[in-house]
Amino acid sequence: MGDILDIIAIRHLNKSFGDVKAVNDLSFQVKKGELFAFLGVNGAGKSTTIAMICGQLRKDSGSVKVNGIETDQQNAQIKRMLGVVFQDSVLDKPLTVKENLKSRAALYGVTGKAFEKRLGELVELLGFGDYLNRPTGKLSGGQRRRIDIARALLHRPKILILDEPTTGLDPQTRLVIWEVIEKLRKTEGMTVFLTTHYMEEAANVDNIVILDKGRLVVEGSPLELKNQYVQDTIFLYGVSEEEVKKLNRKYKEIQGGFQLKVKNTEEATKLIITHPDIFRDYEVVKGGMDDVFLAVTGRDLGGDH
């Protein structure tokens, strides 16, 4: 059942609030060093699951192990392994950036020279040197998010949990955050556990679990899920309807041409080779993660906002 390569292992996890089953017989695992996406519309049970991984919430039944340790038995040990960035900033607004980080680091016994050294590394990684002595209440959303991440990284956690880290941020800050995530995975072998509302972010991960109403609906790599749940689309331009009819497929008229669905690229290639005279101007577009999400939950990921 899952080996120590699984840095997070969840088996038959359940949690109810009154009559509501927030998490319903959930099982999945996250491998060491993986970039893992945990997706679902609001209310799907993501935050509840994260709270149980972090030991902030007691489970009703099942098992949650972090690095082989059951979460509700060794809470302090597990807290040291995790760095968590929640959707809502937890910084102390009147304190400066440096004061916020200093008081947080002290909780992990990182003080004096050790703190100054780590602070220097994080300033370089996340680029917040310009506002180190500014009160966090005076920062923009993007600046605050960088400090939230720095705060989560102070004690060099093995796992970084990011709950919607880029929601509402400007494109430049989103890019910085993604560069930082990639760097940490390469240089420190860090495992990153991500929830996001941006499907294009989920397209670059190693593995995905999609939740719906507290249950696991699908899991797999983006490529596996796309191949399994969505079709490719051919856009065919500069052709007559008579020509399109020769392809013997359902088609839809669009501006300047027609649109057809095919199962995959292989099927598209066969059509093109068989009818080179019709495929004078065309493009084949792969289905995206948005389409996967819609196919498996019947809903749009951003739709519940």
Buried (B, 14 or more C-beta within 10 A) or exposed (E): EBEEEBBBBBBEBBBBEEEEBBBBBBBBBBBBBBBBBBBBBEBBBBBBBBBBBBBEBEBEEBBBBBBEBEBBEBEEEBBBBBBBBBEEBEBBEEBBBBBBBBEBBEEBEBEEEEBEEBBEEBBEBBEBEEBBEBBBEEBEEBBBBBBBBBBBBBBBBBBBBBBBBBBEBEEEBBEBBBEBBEEBBEEBEBBBBBBBBBBEBBBEBBBBBBBBBBBBBBBBEBEBBBBEBBBBBBBBBEBEEEBBEEBEBEBEEEEEBBBBBBEBEEBBEEBBEEBEEBBEEBEBEBBBBBBBBBBBBEBEBEEEE
